[in-house]
């Protein structure tokens, strides 16, 4: 996994620990975070729990509960936002590479959205940024890592 991806996952884990979302940590926070991201990406509860069974065994019901606790990190209302950071990371699931996109409000550290895609194109950026801007009253500054897939999209 690339260094930026690990940094993003570490920031999410730090936020989870700081807000004390999971009271009992019988399972590792890492496995909870990865399973929630996979479920958020559209993989069913049962398939996600079966897929990660080799790392740690948990039920699909446990994943459902983790997802609802994790959803507390996500905002669902419009408000003024000065600056938003958008980043993506490449992760390998099985034999395939996937991209996990994340957007965070720089001032409040609220997670505005997470998206998983197969490709890293300008079309994916447009879809993700449009989804994120639904939670903004204004047009905030969007900070990126200057990847070529952002240029055309953010000029629009």
C-alpha positions in Angstrom: 0.0 0.0 0.0 1.4 3.4 -0.8 2.5 5.8 1.9 -0.3 8.3 1.4 -2.9 5.5 1.8 -1.4 4.5 5.0 -1.3 8.1 6.2 -5.0 8.4 5.4 -6.0 5.2 7.1 -3.9 6.2 10.2 -5.7 9.6 10.3 -9.1 7.8 10.2 -8.0 5.4 13.0 -6.8 8.4 15.1 -10.1 10.1 14.6 -12.0 6.9 15.6 -9.9 6.6 18.7 -10.3 10.3 19.6 -14.0 10.2 19.3 -14.2 6.8 21.1 -16.7 5.3 18.6 -15.9 1.7 19.5 -16.2 1.2 23.2 -15.1 -2.4 23.3 -12.2 -3.3 21.1 -12.4 -7.0 20.9 -11.5 -6.7 17.3 -8.7 -4.4 15.9 -9.7 -1.0 14.8 -7.9 -1.6 11.5 -10.1 -4.6 10.6 -13.2 -2.6 11.6 -12.1 0.4 9.4 -11.3 -1.8 6.4 -14.5 -3.8 6.6 -16.6 -0.6 7.0 -14.9 0.9 3.9 -15.6 -2.2 1.9 -19.2 -2.3 2.9 -19.5 1.5 2.1 -18.1 0.6 -1.3 -21.1 -1.6 -2.0 -19.9 -5.1 -1.0 -22.6 -6.8 1.0 -22.3 -7.4 4.8 -22.0 -11.1 4.4 -19.5 -11.0 1.5 -17.3 -8.5 3.4 -17.3 -10.7 6.5 -16.5 -13.8 4.5 -13.8 -11.9 2.5 -12.0 -10.8 5.7 -12.5 -14.1 7.5 -8.8 -15.0 7.0 -7.7 -11.9 8.9 -10.2 -11.9 11.7 -13.5 -13.7 12.1 -16.6 -11.6 12.7 -20.3 -11.8 11.8 -22.2 -9.7 9.3 -24.3 -8.3 12.2 -21.1 -7.1 13.9 -20.1 -5.3 10.7 -23.6 -3.7 10.5 -23.1 -2.3 14.0 -19.6 -1.1 13.2 -20.9 0.7 10.1 -23.6 2.5 12.1 -21.1 3.6 14.8 -18.7 4.6 12.1 -21.4 6.7 10.4 -21.2 9.1 13.3 -18.0 10.4 11.8 -19.7 11.4 8.6 -21.6 14.7 8.4 -25.0 14.9 6.8 -25.9 18.6 6.9 -25.0 21.6 4.8 -22.8 24.3 6.3 -20.1 26.8 5.5 -16.7 25.1 4.8 -13.5 27.1 4.2 -11.3 24.3 2.9 -11.7 20.6 2.0 -8.9 18.1 1.5 -9.4 15.4 -1.1 -7.1 12.5 -1.4 -7.1 9.0 -2.9 -5.1 5.9 -2.2 -4.5 2.6 -4.1 -5.2 -0.6 -2.2 -5.0 -4.2 -3.3 -8.0 -6.4 -2.5 -7.4 -10.0 -3.6 -5.8 -9.7 -7.0 -7.3 -6.4 -8.0 -6.2 -2.8 -7.2 -8.9 -0.3 -6.0 -8.9 3.4 -5.2 -10.3 4.7 -2.0 -11.2 8.4 -2.1 -11.7 10.5 1.0 -12.7 14.1 1.6 -12.2 15.8 5.0 -13.1 19.3 6.2 -9.7 20.8 7.1 -11.0 22.9 9.9 -13.2 20.5 11.8 -11.7 17.1 10.6 -15.2 15.9 9.6 -15.2 13.2 7.1 -17.4 14.4 4.3 -17.3 11.3 2.2 -15.5 8.1 1.2 -15.8 6.4 -2.2 -14.2 3.3 -3.7 -13.6 3.0 -7.4 -11.8 0.7 -9.8 -10.2 3.5 -11.7 -8.6 6.9 -11.0 -10.0 9.2 -13.6 -11.3 12.7 -13.9 -14.8 11.2 -14.2 -14.4 9.6 -10.8 -13.2 12.9 -9.3 -16.2 14.8 -10.8 -18.6 12.3 -9.2 -16.9 12.4 -5.8 -16.5 16.2 -5.7 -20.2 16.7 -6.7 -21.2 14.4 -3.9 -19.0 16.3 -1.4 -20.3 19.8 -2.5 -23.8 18.8 -1.4 -22.6 19.3 2.2 -21.3 22.8 1.5 -23.3 26.1 1.5 -20.4 27.8 -0.3 -17.8 26.8 -2.8 -14.8 25.9 -0.6 -11.2 25.7 -1.5 -10.4 22.1 -2.5 -6.8 20.9 -1.6 -5.4 17.9 -3.5 -2.0 16.3 -4.1 -1.9 17.8 -7.6 -2.6 14.5 -9.4 -3.3 15.0 -13.2 -6.8 13.5 -12.7 -7.7 16.6 -10.5 -6.7 19.4 -12.9 -9.5 19.4 -15.4 -12.1 18.6 -12.8 -11.3 21.4 -10.4 -11.2 24.0 -13.1 -14.9 23.4 -13.9 
